[in-house]
Amino acid sequence: MRFDITWLRFAFHNALRNRRRSLVTVSVAALGTAALLLAGGFAYSTYEGLAQAAARTSGHLIVGTAAHFDKEEDTPLQYGLSNVSQLEKQLLSDAAVRYVLPRVEFSGLISNGDKSTIMLGVGIDANAEFAVKGPFLKVVAGKILEDQKTAEIVLGEALARSLKAAPGSNLTLMVSTTEGALNAIDVNVSGIVTTGIPDIDKRLVYTDIHTAQSLLHTDKVSSLGVFLSEMNATPMAQQRLQQQLPELTIQTWEDQAFFYKSVRDLYNRIFGALGLIISLIVVFVVANAMAMAIIERTRETGSLRAMGTLPAELIRSFSYEGMFLGGSGALLGAAIALTVALLLTVFPVQMPPPPGRSTGYPLMISLDLSMYLLTISGMILLSMLSSALIARRTLHQSVVDALAHT
């Protein structure tokens, strides 16, 4: 143990011999580490935001018939759920379940009398749906749905603009019922909302579930959205509920979050390539610094070998030196990344809207302990390996040639 500590001290003092070169090496390692951690933190933050948005849209779990997920319906709610009240009680008996929200999905036409356009309607539990969605659904004008005797709707912002509708306007919904007949109902616009996605806002109509069922002439619902106490409970809750309801299919939010999967796969490729490039730059910088240090100390290493020092011991010393340089840079880079992440919570920066969306979002950097430990450990390990490799290739010359080096 004393031998190792001696070589560690020896490597530490050697790292300080050329302070300018060491400072440059540490700076590059710090910048590389900070870039990796900030990029990774941004990716994790994006994943988390998209996951929360997807889960709040559909529910952590979605309960429906197998045909509802796999087949196209010939008539509305052909593969819908019956006995909804009994299913809700059974689902709420699970300790992890907080809310069970029924949804009726339908399509048709919406008209202001002069203009008609296609709509994608959703019948919801007016008391709970908007509370669960939280910040992922913004009220632009008016108010959200309330349980009233009059039929009310909430429009997407782009659809309201297309129909020249405002809170208080009267519109008409026209759909095909579950029997295939046409039905229409006059409704009052309660409010206008935006999801931040223009393509959805052009067609979006929310109404309470009773109005939707009356319009379609049915007592069925399309599916049940199950909202859990926490995201991590999703896999276990799915297994438990699937055992209780073997005749139904229970999917997770991720099964239907196609946008989330696409962004995650894209970011994984981008930041994976970025991480590889930065790691290679750090390795080459550390290797170059160690190569210069080894060449400058050729006569010194020759003297040590002449006194009985083994090449393996010298390689270990140089790898320790690389460890100090890479480790110092990694720790400094982690401190920089942590500082930037904390500053962004105090001084928020608004990002521009991403493709396909109309609203921006605050720039957030997630702080993940495992990511920090993995990145720091990886930088230290790469620095040690590159230093050991350079030292091994350089120390192969004979002791006489090393002592005669000028």
Secondary structure, DSSP 8 states (H G I E B T S, - for coil): -HHHHHHHHHHHHHHTTSHHHHHHHHHHHHHHHHHHHHHHHHHHHHHHHHHHHHHHHH-SEEEE-HHHHHS--SSTTTT-B--HHHHHHHHHTSTTEEEEEEEEEEEEEEE-SS-EEEEEEEEE-TTTHHHHHGGGSEEEEE------SS-EEEEEHHHHHHHT--TT-EEEEEEE-TTS-EEEEEEEEEEEEE-S-HHHHTTEEEEEHHHHHHHHT-S-BSEEEEEES-GGGHHHHHHHHHHH-TTSEEEEHHHH-HHHHHHHHHHHHHHHHHHHHHHHHHHHHHHHHHHHHHHHTHHHHHHHHHTT--HHHHHHHHHHHHHHHHHHHHHHHHHHHHHHHHHHHHS--EE---TT-SS-EE------HHHHHHHHHHHHHHHHHHHHHHHHHHTTS-HHHHHT--
